[in-house]
Amino acid sequence: MATRSELQDWVIQALKAAGGAASIVEVAKYIWEHHESELKSSGDLFYTWQYDMRWACTKLRERKIVQAAEMSDRGEWRLQPKLD
């Protein structure tokens, strides 16, 4: 069963798999392709996971793991260079 906090790890995995940067849609596709069964068994999170994925990215920005929105193209999430 997936939790909201796991989404942060999954966002990082998706960005690393994409070479350090990806669109929001690409991150969502990666998460679905790699964690579909966990999402389906996660109760209410199954219905909110894409919203919660965005929340997870906000938390990663606060932790300085993902670059600030101003540093990336619109709709793109990018890891800080040290994490690529």
GUTOR-288723 format. One record per residue (C-alpha): x, y, z; residue in three letters. Coordinates in steps of 0.05 Angstrom, whole numbers. Example, Ala and Ser with C-alpha at 12.3 -4.5 7.8 and 13.67 -1.06 7.14 Angstrom:
<atoms>
<atom><X>246</X><Y>-90</Y><Z>156</Z><code>ala</code></atom>
<atom><X>273</X><Y>-21</Y><Z>143</Z><code>ser</code></atom>
</atoms>
This chain:
<atoms>
<atom><X>0</X><Y>0</Y><Z>0</Z><code>met</code></atom>
<atom><X>30</X><Y>66</Y><Z>-22</Z><code>ala</code></atom>
<atom><X>32</X><Y>129</Y><Z>21</Z><code>thr</code></atom>
<atom><X>38</X><Y>202</Y><Z>6</Z><code>arg</code></atom>
<atom><X>109</X><Y>204</Y><Z>33</Z><code>ser</code></atom>
<atom><X>131</X><Y>149</Y><Z>-15</Z><code>glu</code></atom>
<atom><X>112</X><Y>194</Y><Z>-73</Z><code>leu</code></atom>
<atom><X>173</X><Y>238</Y><Z>-59</Z><code>gln</code></atom>
<atom><X>218</X><Y>178</Y><Z>-70</Z><code>asp</code></atom>
<atom><X>180</X><Y>159</Y><Z>-133</Z><code>trp</code></atom>
<atom><X>187</X><Y>229</Y><Z>-161</Z><code>val</code></atom>
<atom><X>262</X><Y>226</Y><Z>-149</Z><code>ile</code></atom>
<atom><X>265</X><Y>158</Y><Z>-183</Z><code>gln</code></atom>
<atom><X>227</X><Y>184</Y><Z>-243</Z><code>ala</code></atom>
<atom><X>271</X><Y>245</Y><Z>-251</Z><code>leu</code></atom>
<atom><X>335</X><Y>203</Y><Z>-245</Z><code>lys</code></atom>
<atom><X>308</X><Y>154</Y><Z>-296</Z><code>ala</code></atom>
<atom><X>295</X><Y>212</Y><Z>-343</Z><code>ala</code></atom>
<atom><X>365</X><Y>239</Y><Z>-336</Z><code>gly</code></atom>
<atom><X>350</X><Y>291</Y><Z>-282</Z><code>gly</code></atom>
<atom><X>291</X><Y>328</Y><Z>-312</Z><code>ala</code></atom>
<atom><X>222</X><Y>310</Y><Z>-338</Z><code>ala</code></atom>
<atom><X>154</X><Y>339</Y><Z>-351</Z><code>ser</code></atom>
<atom><X>99</X><Y>329</Y><Z>-300</Z><code>ile</code></atom>
<atom><X>65</X><Y>281</Y><Z>-348</Z><code>val</code></atom>
<atom><X>129</X><Y>240</Y><Z>-357</Z><code>glu</code></atom>
<atom><X>136</X><Y>235</Y><Z>-282</Z><code>val</code></atom>
<atom><X>64</X><Y>212</Y><Z>-275</Z><code>ala</code></atom>
<atom><X>73</X><Y>160</Y><Z>-330</Z><code>lys</code></atom>
<atom><X>136</X><Y>133</Y><Z>-297</Z><code>tyr</code></atom>
<atom><X>101</X><Y>128</Y><Z>-229</Z><code>ile</code></atom>
<atom><X>41</X><Y>93</Y><Z>-260</Z><code>trp</code></atom>
<atom><X>84</X><Y>44</Y><Z>-300</Z><code>glu</code></atom>
<atom><X>128</X><Y>26</Y><Z>-240</Z><code>his</code></atom>
<atom><X>78</X><Y>30</Y><Z>-182</Z><code>his</code></atom>
<atom><X>10</X><Y>16</Y><Z>-211</Z><code>glu</code></atom>
<atom><X>-6</X><Y>-43</Y><Z>-165</Z><code>ser</code></atom>
<atom><X>16</X><Y>-4</Y><Z>-103</Z><code>glu</code></atom>
<atom><X>-27</X><Y>55</Y><Z>-124</Z><code>leu</code></atom>
<atom><X>-88</X><Y>11</Y><Z>-137</Z><code>lys</code></atom>
<atom><X>-83</X><Y>-18</Y><Z>-67</Z><code>ser</code></atom>
<atom><X>-72</X><Y>49</Y><Z>-32</Z><code>ser</code></atom>
<atom><X>-143</X><Y>67</Y><Z>-15</Z><code>gly</code></atom>
<atom><X>-160</X><Y>140</Y><Z>-24</Z><code>asp</code></atom>
<atom><X>-91</X><Y>156</Y><Z>-50</Z><code>leu</code></atom>
<atom><X>-110</X><Y>119</Y><Z>-114</Z><code>phe</code></atom>
<atom><X>-158</X><Y>176</Y><Z>-129</Z><code>tyr</code></atom>
<atom><X>-111</X><Y>233</Y><Z>-109</Z><code>thr</code></atom>
<atom><X>-41</X><Y>208</Y><Z>-127</Z><code>trp</code></atom>
<atom><X>-29</X><Y>257</Y><Z>-184</Z><code>gln</code></atom>
<atom><X>-47</X><Y>316</Y><Z>-140</Z><code>tyr</code></atom>
<atom><X>-5</X><Y>286</Y><Z>-84</Z><code>asp</code></atom>
<atom><X>52</X><Y>276</Y><Z>-133</Z><code>met</code></atom>
<atom><X>53</X><Y>352</Y><Z>-144</Z><code>arg</code></atom>
<atom><X>51</X><Y>362</Y><Z>-68</Z><code>trp</code></atom>
<atom><X>111</X><Y>315</Y><Z>-64</Z><code>ala</code></atom>
<atom><X>150</X><Y>357</Y><Z>-113</Z><code>cys</code></atom>
<atom><X>135</X><Y>420</Y><Z>-72</Z><code>thr</code></atom>
<atom><X>163</X><Y>385</Y><Z>-11</Z><code>lys</code></atom>
<atom><X>224</X><Y>364</Y><Z>-51</Z><code>leu</code></atom>
<atom><X>234</X><Y>437</Y><Z>-72</Z><code>arg</code></atom>
<atom><X>231</X><Y>458</Y><Z>1</Z><code>glu</code></atom>
<atom><X>284</X><Y>406</Y><Z>16</Z><code>arg</code></atom>
<atom><X>327</X><Y>433</Y><Z>-42</Z><code>lys</code></atom>
<atom><X>325</X><Y>366</Y><Z>-78</Z><code>ile</code></atom>
<atom><X>285</X><Y>392</Y><Z>-138</Z><code>val</code></atom>
<atom><X>301</X><Y>460</Y><Z>-168</Z><code>gln</code></atom>
<atom><X>255</X><Y>518</Y><Z>-155</Z><code>ala</code></atom>
<atom><X>201</X><Y>528</Y><Z>-207</Z><code>ala</code></atom>
<atom><X>235</X><Y>593</Y><Z>-230</Z><code>glu</code></atom>
<atom><X>297</X><Y>553</Y><Z>-249</Z><code>met</code></atom>
<atom><X>260</X><Y>504</Y><Z>-295</Z><code>ser</code></atom>
<atom><X>217</X><Y>509</Y><Z>-357</Z><code>asp</code></atom>
<atom><X>142</X><Y>512</Y><Z>-344</Z><code>arg</code></atom>
<atom><X>115</X><Y>442</Y><Z>-329</Z><code>gly</code></atom>
<atom><X>185</X><Y>413</Y><Z>-320</Z><code>glu</code></atom>
<atom><X>214</X><Y>386</Y><Z>-256</Z><code>trp</code></atom>
<atom><X>290</X><Y>383</Y><Z>-250</Z><code>arg</code></atom>
<atom><X>334</X><Y>353</Y><Z>-197</Z><code>leu</code></atom>
<atom><X>388</X><Y>397</Y><Z>-166</Z><code>gln</code></atom>
<atom><X>452</X><Y>383</Y><Z>-205</Z><code>pro</code></atom>
<atom><X>485</X><Y>345</Y><Z>-148</Z><code>lys</code></atom>
<atom><X>429</X><Y>292</Y><Z>-151</Z><code>leu</code></atom>
<atom><X>429</X><Y>279</Y><Z>-226</Z><code>asp</code></atom>
</atoms>
